[in-house]
Amino acid sequence: MPDVEHAELVARVVGGDKAAFAALYRTYLPLVLRWSLRATGDSELAADLSSEVFAAALVRCDRYRPEAGPVGAWLLGITANKLRESRRRKRIEDSARRRLGLEPVAFTDADLVLVDELVGMDERLQALTRQLPVEQREAVVARVVDERPYEEIAAELTCSNSVVRQRVSRGLRTMRSDLEGR
């Protein structure tokens, strides 16, 4: 899903669309969890931090500006701020959760295993990406990870949009077949 569609999801969340928030959450939870786990080194703390990030994003979704950057970068900015606040206070801040009237979430061992699985899946995808030929890797990372438009990538790589699309398609197909083969 291109970032324009992600920005539209945020706009729908501002309008109270719960399904849009659920889609945003499903899309970006692995990214936020991975970043949180790397920053904290603790699965439970990473899960708590991720919960706070999405609660804060729900409260602040009207502040998102697409021209300022992709949705993922906006969420990671919130993540970094929440972590900084929690380190200052020596705990994960839960004010956003309280403002929304949500109860604290008790994480089970199964939840923490899921955090590890989500992070592990991302690490496998990163390893698969590194194995791609350079041209495909650059195109896949620029399009899928950085969520940049084909036109911009083509200009940077000095090739046509169709060549970029082909590289992304071939790279993703290779990664998918490698994942299915494991």
C-alpha positions as CSV (number, residue, x, y, z in Angstrom):
1,M,0.0,0.0,0.0
2,P,1.7,3.3,-1.1
3,D,2.1,6.0,1.5
4,V,-0.6,8.1,-0.2
5,E,-3.0,5.4,0.8
6,H,-1.5,5.3,4.3
7,A,-2.0,9.1,4.6
8,E,-5.6,8.6,3.5
9,L,-6.0,6.0,6.3
10,V,-4.8,8.5,8.8
11,A,-7.2,11.1,7.5
12,R,-10.0,8.5,7.8
13,V,-8.9,7.9,11.4
14,V,-9.3,11.6,12.1
15,G,-12.9,11.2,10.9
16,G,-13.4,8.3,13.4
17,D,-13.0,5.4,11.1
18,K,-12.1,2.5,13.4
19,A,-11.4,0.1,10.5
20,A,-8.8,2.6,9.1
21,F,-7.1,2.7,12.5
22,A,-7.1,-1.2,12.6
23,A,-5.5,-1.3,9.1
24,L,-2.9,1.3,10.1
25,Y,-2.1,-0.7,13.3
26,R,-1.7,-4.0,11.4
27,T,0.5,-2.4,8.8
28,Y,2.8,-0.5,11.2
29,L,2.9,-2.6,14.3
30,P,5.9,-4.7,13.2
31,L,7.9,-1.6,12.4
32,V,7.1,0.0,15.7
33,L,7.7,-3.2,17.7
34,R,11.0,-3.8,16.0
35,W,12.2,-0.3,16.6
36,S,11.0,-0.5,20.3
37,L,12.6,-3.8,20.9
38,R,15.9,-2.6,19.5
39,A,15.7,0.5,21.6
40,T,14.8,-1.2,24.8
41,G,16.1,-4.7,24.5
42,D,13.0,-5.9,26.4
43,S,10.0,-7.6,24.7
44,E,7.5,-6.6,27.3
45,L,8.7,-3.0,27.5
46,A,8.7,-2.9,23.6
47,A,5.1,-4.1,23.6
48,D,4.1,-1.5,26.3
49,L,5.8,1.2,24.3
50,S,4.1,0.1,21.1
51,S,0.7,0.3,22.8
52,E,1.5,3.8,23.9
53,V,2.6,4.8,20.5
54,F,-0.6,3.7,18.8
55,A,-2.7,5.2,21.6
56,A,-0.8,8.5,21.1
57,A,-1.1,8.2,17.3
58,L,-4.9,7.8,17.7
59,V,-5.0,10.9,19.9
60,R,-2.7,13.0,17.6
61,C,-3.7,11.7,14.2
62,D,-5.0,15.2,13.3
63,R,-1.4,16.4,13.6
64,Y,-0.1,14.1,10.8
65,R,1.0,16.1,7.7
66,P,1.7,13.9,4.6
67,E,4.1,16.6,3.2
68,A,6.3,16.2,6.3
69,G,7.0,12.5,5.5
70,P,5.6,9.0,5.4
71,V,3.3,7.6,8.0
72,G,6.0,5.2,9.2
73,A,8.4,8.0,9.9
74,W,5.6,9.9,11.8
75,L,4.9,6.8,13.9
76,L,8.6,6.3,14.6
77,G,8.9,9.9,15.7
78,I,6.1,9.3,18.2
79,T,7.9,6.1,19.3
80,A,11.2,8.0,19.9
81,N,9.4,10.7,21.8
82,K,7.5,8.2,23.9
83,L,10.7,6.3,24.7
84,R,12.5,9.6,25.6
85,E,9.6,10.6,27.9
86,S,9.6,7.1,29.5
87,R,13.3,7.2,30.2
88,R,12.9,10.6,31.8
89,R,10.1,9.3,34.0
90,K,11.7,5.8,34.3
91,R,8.6,4.2,32.9
92,I,6.4,4.0,29.8
93,E,4.0,6.9,29.9
94,D,0.4,5.8,29.8
95,S,-1.3,9.2,29.6
96,A,-2.5,8.6,26.0
97,R,-4.1,5.3,27.0
98,R,-5.8,7.0,30.0
99,R,-7.1,9.9,27.8
100,L,-8.7,7.3,25.5
101,G,-10.3,5.5,28.5
102,L,-8.5,2.2,27.8
103,E,-7.5,-0.3,30.4
104,P,-3.9,-1.3,30.7
105,V,-3.1,-4.4,28.7
106,A,-1.6,-7.4,30.5
107,F,0.8,-9.1,28.1
108,T,0.8,-12.9,28.2
109,D,3.7,-15.1,27.3
110,A,2.0,-15.8,24.0
111,D,1.8,-12.0,23.3
112,L,5.5,-11.7,23.9
113,V,6.2,-14.7,21.6
114,L,4.2,-12.9,19.0
115,V,6.4,-9.8,19.4
116,D,9.5,-11.9,18.9
117,E,7.8,-13.6,15.8
118,L,6.9,-10.2,14.3
119,V,10.4,-8.9,14.9
120,G,11.9,-12.2,13.6
121,M,9.9,-12.1,10.4
122,D,11.1,-8.6,9.7
123,E,14.7,-9.7,10.3
124,R,14.2,-12.6,7.8
125,L,12.8,-10.2,5.3
126,Q,15.8,-7.9,5.8
127,A,18.1,-10.9,5.2
128,L,16.2,-11.8,2.0
129,T,16.4,-8.2,0.8
130,R,20.2,-8.2,1.3
131,Q,20.4,-11.3,-0.9
132,L,18.8,-9.6,-3.9
133,P,20.9,-8.3,-6.7
134,V,21.8,-4.7,-6.1
135,E,19.4,-3.2,-8.7
136,Q,16.4,-5.1,-7.3
137,R,17.4,-4.4,-3.7
138,E,17.6,-0.7,-4.3
139,A,14.2,-0.6,-6.0
140,V,12.5,-2.8,-3.4
141,V,13.9,-0.8,-0.5
142,A,13.0,2.5,-2.1
143,R,9.5,1.4,-3.0
144,V,8.4,-0.9,-0.3
145,V,10.4,0.2,2.8
146,D,10.8,3.9,2.1
147,E,7.4,4.0,0.3
148,R,8.7,6.4,-2.4
149,P,6.9,6.9,-5.7
150,Y,8.1,5.0,-8.8
151,E,8.8,8.3,-10.6
152,E,11.2,9.5,-7.8
153,I,13.0,6.2,-7.7
154,A,13.4,6.1,-11.5
155,A,14.9,9.6,-11.5
156,E,17.3,8.6,-8.7
157,L,18.3,5.3,-10.4
158,T,18.4,7.0,-13.9
159,C,16.0,4.5,-15.5
160,S,12.3,4.4,-16.5
161,N,9.3,3.8,-14.2
162,S,8.7,0.5,-16.0
163,V,12.2,-0.7,-15.2
164,V,11.8,0.2,-11.5
165,R,8.4,-1.6,-11.5
166,Q,10.0,-4.6,-13.0
167,R,12.9,-4.6,-10.5
168,V,10.5,-4.3,-7.6
169,S,8.2,-7.1,-9.0
170,R,11.2,-9.4,-9.6
171,G,12.7,-8.7,-6.2
172,L,9.4,-9.3,-4.4
173,R,8.8,-12.5,-6.3
174,T,12.2,-13.8,-5.4
175,M,11.7,-12.9,-1.8
176,R,8.3,-14.5,-1.7
177,S,9.5,-17.8,-3.3
178,D,12.5,-17.8,-0.8
179,L,10.1,-17.3,2.1
180,E,7.7,-20.0,0.9
181,G,10.6,-22.4,0.3
182,R,11.6,-22.2,4.0
